[in-house]
């Protein structure tokens, strides 16, 4: 129970999370692009979604792209930390991280298309 009330641990964890977000925003061009899209898409999704479920799906699909990009960046950082030499497994790890981002983008497009198409179609 004491760990649940450890405010200093929660504050430190939030600080580390903020540092990670700041690093991604400053040093990762793909994250900056996706963050710019999110800045437009999140309010738009909350406005266009009809009901809580649609709003949540539209917002969550965009947040998932950002989350996946951060995880991809983390994978790349670990691979680069281990070695900068080219190795098939290093390339595979980076390719799989990139594939995860791609799938998150496809999912976001699918969610937005399925939810908004009926509203936009004549």
N, C-alpha and C positions, 0 to 999 in steps of 0.2 A: 504493500500500500504506500510505503514511503516513496518508492520510485515514481508512482503515479503523481505525486505532489511535488516532485523535484523540479521546481520552476527554472532553476539555473540550467539544468540539462535541456529543458525545452527551449530556453532562450538560445543556448549554444547551438542546438540542432537547427533552429530557425536561421541563425546567423550563417551556418555552413550552407544551408539551402540557398540563402540569398546570395552568398559568394558564388555558388555554382551557377545560379541564374545570371548574375552579372557577368561572369566569365563567358558564358554562352552568348549573351547579348553583345559583348564587346569583341569577341574573337572568332565567332563562328558565323560566317556569312549566310549559310543556309538557315540557321536559327533566326537570324535577324530578318530574313525574308519571310519566314513563316510567322514570326512575331508580328510583323507589319500586317500580314494577311489576317492574323488573329485579332489584331486591334480593330480591324474593320468588321470581320466576320462575327465575332462574339456579340457585339451589340445588335448587329443585323439579325443574327439568329434568334436572339431573345425577342426582337421585335416581330419577326416574320413567323416564328413558331406559333402554332395554334394549340395552346394548352401546355401544361408543364412537361409532359413527356416529349413532345416535339422540341420544345425549347432546350430541354436537357440533352436530347440526342444531337441537336445541332451544335450546341456548345461543347459537349463531350467529345464529339468527333474532331473538332478543331484542337481542343486541349490534348487529345491523344497524339496528334501530329507533333506538337511541341514536346510532349513527354518522350515520344519515341526518338525525336532528334537529339534530345539530351542524352538518352541512353546510348544512342549511336556514337555521340561524341565521347562518352565515357569509355566505350569499347575501343575506339580509336586511340584515346589517350593511354589506356593500359597496354595496347599492342605496341604503340610507339615507345612506351616506357621500357618494355621488355627488350626491344631491339628495333633499330631502324633499318636493319638488313631485310631485304625481301625474302619472304618465306611463304610457301603455299598456304600454311595454316593462318598466318597473319593476314594474307590477302583474303582468305575465306572468311575470317572473323569480320573484317571490314566490309566485305561484300554482303554478308548476312545482316549486319547492322544497317547497311544502306537499303537492303531489301525490306527490312522491317519498316523503315521510314516510307518507302514506296507504298507498301501495303496500307499504312496508316493514311497516306494521302488518297489512295484509291477508296478506302472506306469512307473518308470524309466526303469525297465527291459523290459516292453512292448515297450516303445518308442525306446530304443536301439535295441531291437530285430527286430522290424518292419522296422527300417531304415537300419540296418546293414545286416540283413539276405539276402536280395537280392544281396548285394555286396559280401557276403562270400559264398553263395550257388553256387554249380557248374552249 
